[in-house]
């Protein structure tokens, strides 16, 4: 039998959906999954037909974190493993010039929680949950969790969630700002696609520059952020999208940002 691909990829209406496809393992990550997902993100980033990327999971889980059986007994340090797999993946998501939606359809645990938090937009199903499970096996949160989580909930709440490995359900995830929207399980896939298509209709160049500005601002001073905004605003203003937006405003119609002119 032909092995199933670990990442399923499809494009519809400018939305590239990348589905983690190890449902029998709750999409626990092995090297093949991580490296393939990173490569698929790069392909989507280079494809002009793709305007938004969605990352989700097959079956009843988003990602249960690292598949421990995949690394057991391997002659590789923790540091080497992270630098070869997870770190390039998170950098690719954050550096992609297109919006990335993490559509959390079930449990997101350990490094899967980090992946869930890494999106520009986080959409959760009603059955979704997030668990910083690392301390249960006496490890430190990785794959970006120590960077993402305290910026969302504050350092003290982040430490509590990491220290006690508490499960955060969808209602609390929305309240804490871990996601932007929660949708019923039955309609989740359709709601995610509809949301992504709305995002795909927005000005792609401007959104890419906005993502750059936000990535820069979170680790810069106000003065540095102001200077960077000014530089990026010039790039946005010189693009055809800006001309179309102004023209549409004057003509009292909806702008068409999907194709030039």
Secondary structure, DSSP 8 states (H G I E B T S, - for coil): -----SEEEEEETTEEEEEE--GGGTT-B-HHHHHHHHHHHHHHHH-TT--EEEEEESTTEEE--B-HHHHTT-S--HHHHHHHTHHHHHHHHHH-SSEEEEEE-SEEETHHHHHHHTSSEEEEETT-EEE-GGGGGT----TTHHHHHHHHH-HHHHHHHHHHT-EEEHHHHHHHTS-SEEE-GGGHHHHHHHHHHHHHTS-HHHHHHHHHHHHHHTTS-HHHHHHHHHHHHHHHHTSHHHHHHHHHHHHTS----SS--
